[in-house]
Amino acid sequence: MLDVVAGLFSAGTVVVGLALLVMAATAPTVLDRAGLGAADGPGWSRVFAQLLVGAVGELVVRLGRRWPPGARAAADLAVIVGCLAVVGWVWWR
């Protein structure tokens, strides 16, 4: 069960990171051309943090299937906590 939750959290983190990447690359130009004024986008540090944590989480979930149950549970919990921490930092900082 923890494997599924950790996998969902890490996959969701990657998807949100990719959405942030698109917004960071396009928001300043699109909003300026639409006449809504200058925009900064989400910021590159937030984009890379989201993508990094999501990618590491996916790697841990995939590699963890070969590990003993105790190590796998600890790794899954670390992925879940890491994903929640980066979401908290990126969105509510």
DRENDRENBA-839799 format. One record per atom (N, C-alpha, C, O): residue number from 0; atom name; x, y, z. Coordinates in steps of 0.1 Angstrom, whole numbers. Example, Ala and Ser with C-alpha at 12.3 -4.5 7.8 and 13.67 -1.06 7.14 Angstrom:
// DRENDRENBA-839799
   seq   atom      px      py      pz
     0      N     132     -57      78
     0     CA     123     -45      78
     0      C     132     -33      78
     0      O     142     -33      85
     1      N     128     -22      71
     1     CA     137     -11      71
     1      C     129       0      79
     1      O     134      11      80
***
This chain:
// DRENDRENBA-839799
   seq   atom      px      py      pz
     0      N       8     -12       0
     0     CA       0       0       0
     0      C       9      13       0
     0      O       6      22      -7
     1      N      19      12       8
     1     CA      28      24       8
     1      C      35      26      -6
     1      O      38      37     -10
     2      N      38      15     -13
     2     CA      44      16     -26
     2      C      35      24     -35
     2      O      39      32     -43
     3      N      22      21     -35
     3     CA      12      28     -43
     3      C      11      43     -40
     3      O      12      51     -49
     4      N      11      46     -27
     4     CA      10      60     -23
     4      C      23      67     -27
     4      O      22      78     -32
     5      N      34      61     -24
     5     CA      47      68     -28
     5      C      48      70     -43
     5      O      53      80     -47
     6      N      44      60     -50
     6     CA      44      61     -65
     6      C      35      72     -70
     6      O      38      79     -79
     7      N      23      73     -64
     7     CA      14      84     -68
     7      C      19      98     -65
     7      O      18     107     -72
     8      N      25      99     -53
     8     CA      31     111     -49
     8      C      42     115     -58
     8      O      43     127     -62
     9      N      51     106     -60
     9     CA      63     110     -69
     9      C      59     112     -83
     9      O      64     122     -89
    10      N      49     105     -89
    10     CA      45     107    -102
    10      C      38     121    -103
    10      O      39     128    -112
    11      N      29     124     -93
    11     CA      23     137     -93
    11      C      32     148     -92
    11      O      30     159     -97
    12      N      43     146     -84
    12     CA      53     156     -82
    12      C      60     159     -96
    12      O      63     171     -99
    13      N      63     149    -103
    13     CA      69     150    -116
    13      C      59     158    -126
    13      O      63     167    -133
    14      N      47     154    -126
    14     CA      37     160    -135
    14      C      35     175    -131
    14      O      35     184    -140
    15      N      35     178    -119
    15     CA      34     193    -114
    15      C      47     200    -118
    15      O      46     211    -122
    16      N      58     193    -116
    16     CA      71     199    -120
    16      C      71     202    -135
    16      O      76     213    -139
    17      N      66     193    -143
    17     CA      66     196    -158
    17      C      56     207    -161
    17      O      59     216    -170
    18      N      45     208    -154
    18     CA      36     219    -156
    18      C      43     233    -152
    18      O      41     243    -159
    19      N      50     232    -141
    19     CA      57     244    -137
    19      C      68     248    -147
    19      O      70     260    -150
    20      N      75     238    -153
    20     CA      85     241    -163
    20      C      79     248    -175
    20      O      84     257    -180
    21      N      67     243    -180
    21     CA      60     249    -191
    21      C      56     264    -187
    21      O      58     273    -195
    22      N      51     265    -175
    22     CA      47     279    -171
    22      C      59     288    -170
    22      O      58     300    -174
    23      N      70     283    -164
    23     CA      82     292    -163
    23      C      87     296    -176
    23      O      92     307    -178
    24      N      86     287    -186
    24     CA      92     290    -199
    24      C      82     299    -207
    24      O      87     307    -216
    25      N      69     298    -205
    25     CA      60     305    -214
    25      C      53     317    -207
    25      O      48     326    -214
    26      N      51     317    -195
    26     CA      43     327    -188
    26      C      47     341    -190
    26      O      39     350    -194
    27      N      60     344    -189
    27     CA      64     358    -191
    27      C      60     364    -205
    27      O      55     375    -207
    28      N      63     356    -215
    28     CA      60     360    -229
    28      C      45     360    -232
    28      O      40     370    -238
    29      N      38     350    -228
    29     CA      24     349    -231
    29      C      16     360    -224
    29      O       8     367    -230
    30      N      19     362    -212
    30     CA      11     373    -204
    30      C      15     387    -209
    30      O       6     395    -210
    31      N      27     389    -213
    31     CA      31     402    -218
    31      C      25     405    -232
    31      O      20     416    -234
    32      N      24     395    -240
    32     CA      18     396    -253
    32      C       3     398    -252
    32      O      -4     404    -261
    33      N      -3     392    -242
    33     CA     -18     393    -240
    33      C     -21     407    -234
    33      O     -33     410    -232
    34      N     -11     415    -230
    34     CA     -14     428    -225
    34      C     -17     428    -210
    34      O     -22     438    -204
    35      N     -13     417    -203
    35     CA     -16     416    -189
    35      C      -4     421    -180
    35      O      -4     420    -168
    36      N       7     426    -187
    36     CA      18     431    -179
    36      C      29     420    -178
    36      O      27     408    -182
    37      N      40     424    -172
    37     CA      51     415    -171
    37      C      48     404    -160
    37      O      41     407    -150
    38      N      54     393    -162
    38     CA      52     382    -152
    38      C      65     375    -151
    38      O      74     374    -160
    39      N      67     369    -139
    39     CA      80     362    -136
    39      C      79     347    -138
    39      O      89     340    -140
    40      N      67     342    -137
    40     CA      65     327    -137
    40      C      68     322    -123
    40      O      70     329    -114
    41      N      68     309    -122
    41     CA      70     303    -108
    41      C      84     303    -103
    41      O      86     302     -91
    42      N      94     306    -111
    42     CA     108     306    -106
    42      C     115     293    -108
    42      O     109     282    -106
    43      N     127     294    -113
    43     CA     134     282    -118
    43      C     138     273    -106
    43      O     138     261    -107
    44      N     141     278     -94
    44     CA     144     270     -83
    44      C     133     261     -79
    44      O     135     249     -75
    45      N     121     266     -80
    45     CA     109     258     -76
    45      C     106     247     -87
    45      O     102     236     -83
    46      N     109     251     -99
    46     CA     107     241    -110
    46      C     116     229    -108
    46      O     112     218    -108
    47      N     129     232    -106
    47     CA     139     222    -105
    47      C     138     214     -92
    47      O     140     202     -92
    48      N     134     220     -81
    48     CA     131     213     -69
    48      C     120     203     -71
    48      O     121     191     -66
    49      N     109     207     -77
    49     CA      98     198     -79
    49      C     102     186     -88
    49      O      99     175     -85
    50      N     109     189     -99
    50     CA     113     178    -108
    50      C     123     169    -102
    50      O     123     157    -104
    51      N     133     174     -94
    51     CA     143     166     -88
    51      C     137     157     -77
    51      O     140     145     -78
    52      N     129     162     -69
    52     CA     122     153     -58
    52      C     113     143     -65
    52      O     113     131     -60
    53      N     106     147     -75
    53     CA      98     137     -82
    53      C     106     126     -89
    53      O     102     114     -88
    54      N     117     130     -95
    54     CA     125     120    -102
    54      C     132     110     -92
    54      O     132      98     -95
    55      N     137     116     -82
    55     CA     143     107     -71
    55      C     133      98     -65
    55      O     136      87     -62
    56      N     121     103     -62
    56     CA     110      95     -57
    56      C     107      84     -66
    56      O     105      72     -62
    57      N     106      87     -79
    57     CA     103      76     -89
    57      C     114      65     -89
    57      O     111      53     -90
    58      N     126      70     -88
    58     CA     138      61     -88
    58      C     137      52     -76
    58      O     139      40     -77
    59      N     135      58     -64
    59     CA     134      50     -52
    59      C     122      40     -52
    59      O     124      28     -48
    60      N     111      44     -57
    60     CA     100      35     -58
    60      C     103      23     -67
    60      O     100      12     -64
    61      N     109      26     -79
    61     CA     112      15     -88
    61      C     123       6     -83
    61      O     121      -6     -84
    62      N     133      11     -77
    62     CA     144       3     -72
    62      C     140      -4     -59
    62      O     146     -15     -56
    63      N     131       2     -51
    63     CA     127      -4     -38
    63      C     120     -17     -39
    63      O     119     -24     -29
    64      N     115     -20     -50
    64     CA     108     -33     -51
    64      C     117     -45     -49
    64      O     112     -56     -46
    65      N     130     -44     -50
    65     CA     139     -55     -48
    65      C     144     -55     -33
    65      O     151     -64     -29
    66      N     141     -45     -26
    66     CA     146     -44     -12
    66      C     137     -52      -2
    66      O     126     -55      -5
    67      N     143     -55      10
    67     CA     135     -61      20
    67      C     123     -52      24
    67      O     124     -40      23
    68      N     113     -58      30
    68     CA     101     -51      33
    68      C     103     -39      43
    68      O      97     -28      41
    69      N     112     -40      52
    69     CA     114     -29      62
    69      C     121     -17      55
    69      O     117      -6      57
    70      N     131     -20      46
    70     CA     138     -10      39
    70      C     129      -3      29
    70      O     129       9      27
    71      N     120     -11      23
    71     CA     111      -6      13
    71      C     101       3      19
    71      O      98      14      14
    72      N      96       0      31
    72     CA      86       8      38
    72      C      93      22      42
    72      O      87      32      41
    73      N     105      21      47
    73     CA     112      33      51
    73      C     115      42      39
    73      O     113      54      39
    74      N     118      36      27
    74     CA     121      44      15
    74      C     107      50      10
    74      O     107      62       6
    75      N      97      43      11
    75     CA      84      48       7
    75      C      79      60      15
    75      O      75      70      10
    76      N      81      58      28
    76     CA      78      70      37
    76      C      87      82      35
    76      O      82      93      35
    77      N     100      79      32
    77     CA     109      90      28
    77      C     104      97      15
    77      O     105     110      14
    78      N     100      90       6
    78     CA      94      96      -7
    78      C      82     104      -4
    78      O      81     115      -9
    79      N      73      99       4
    79     CA      61     106       7
    79      C      64     119      15
    79      O      59     130      11
    80      N      72     118      25
    80     CA      76     130      32
    80      C      83     140      23
    80      O      81     152      24
    81      N      92     135      15
    81     CA     100     144       5
    81      C      90     151      -4
    81      O      92     163      -7
    82      N      81     144     -10
    82     CA      71     150     -19
    82      C      63     161     -12
    82      O      60     172     -17
    83      N      58     158       0
    83     CA      50     167       8
    83      C      58     180      12
    83      O      53     191      11
    84      N      71     178      15
    84     CA      80     189      19
    84      C      82     198       7
    84      O      81     210       8
    85      N      85     192      -5
    85     CA      87     201     -17
    85      C      75     208     -21
    85      O      75     219     -26
    86      N      63     201     -20
    86     CA      51     208     -24
    86      C      48     220     -14
    86      O      44     231     -18
    87      N      51     217      -1
    87     CA      49     228       9
    87      C      58     240       6
    87      O      55     251       7
    88      N      71     237       2
    88     CA      81     247       0
    88      C      77     255     -13
    88      O      78     267     -14
    89      N      73     248     -23
    89     CA      71     254     -36
    89      C      58     262     -36
    89      O      58     273     -42
    90      N      48     257     -30
    90     CA      35     263     -32
    90      C      31     273     -20
    90      O      23     282     -22
    91      N      36     270      -8
    91     CA      32     279       3
    91      C      44     286      10
    91      O      43     288      22
    92      N      53     289       3
    92     CA      65     297       8
    92      C      64     311       5
    92      O      72     319       9
***
